Amino acid sequence: MHKTKNSVVLAAQRGFTLVELLVVVAILGILGAVAVSNVTGYIETSRKTAAKTAVDNLKGAITNYMIANKKSTPPNDLKVLIEQRGDEDPYIDGGEGALVDPWDNDYRIEVKGKRYVVISDGPDGSPNTEDDIRSDKIEKSKK
């Protein structure tokens, strides 16, 4: 009988109880949820930054297009910026992908006379909403 009591004690000391395992799984789940929510915020911030940079780059490419073609008005279609120009490179690298924002929507250009604005419709993908990223609203960083 003494031998059986020792084997029961040894068996209890060898493994974790179900409650201990559940506590560990719950803690890991909470840590995972916190990590995912933090990463999601960083991803959205990165997408917005990428869209601002692309809008600014597209605006520069439009200026180069206008100078090279001796035009006083911008193009109505951004696709002219990615077309091959004989021996010269396109006005912007990246092909069709350069004209698509981080949310898989096309960048747009609004032309009013000689003035123009390059626009990403932002995370919601709907035009003319608060989350739009526009070249006329991008704050220039102070150097």
FENGI-V129878 format. One line per field, one symbol per residue. burial: I if it has 9 or more other ideal C-beta (glycine too) atoms within 8 Angstrom, else O. Layout:
burial->???
This chain:
burial->OOOOOOOOOOOOOOOOOOOOIOOIOOOOOOOOOOOOOOOOOOOIOIIIOIIIOIIIIIIOIIOIIIOOOOOOOIIOOIOIIIOOOOOOOIIIOOOOOIIIIIIOIOIIIOIOOOOIIIIIIIOOOOOOIOOIIIIOOIOOOOO
